[in-house]
Amino acid sequence: MKFAPTILAAAWVLAAMGPAAAAGDLKRGETLLTRDCGKCHAVGRTGGSPSKEAPAFRTLGTRYPIESLEEALGEGLMSGHPDMPEFKFDADDVGAIIAYLKSIQQR
């Protein structure tokens, strides 16, 4: 029991870091998508896509569950048209992208 105060203090610090870490993931996800996808897709909560054929990312959840993109983002995202390059992200980036996409979905 003499470690209880230390454990409680550590838990408190980790809990306090949670929202900041989540905010960091959201920002990183937005940055990655803006850099790699923003030329064609609307990446934010508002605005149209620069390419009329490219769906706004805030509408992806109406087509399929956002979580279903995890594997494709990690293994290499390819589309059926030649204008879209292949993208492959590491696990941390995939998590950040998924978190960001979930945060902007239209309800």
C-alpha positions, 0 to 999 in steps of 0.5 A: 500500500505504500506505493498507492500515492505514487500510483495515484499520482501517476494515474492523475498525470496520465489522465491529465495528458490524455486530452492533450495527447488526443488534441495532438493526434487530431492536429497531426492527422489534419496535418498529414491529410492536408499535406498528402490529400488536400490538393484534391479533397476537402480535409476540414469540417467545411469547404468544398474539395478542390477537385469536384470528383474527390469527396470531402473527408467529412462525408466519408462516414456516410459511405463506410465506417471510418475504422475500415480505412485503418488497414488500407492506410497502413498497407497502402491506400490505392484508388481506382483512378490514376490521378490519386497516388498511393499512400502508406502511413505508419501505425501512429500516423494511421491512428492520428488520421483515423482520430481526425477523420472521426472528429470531422464527420457530419452527423 
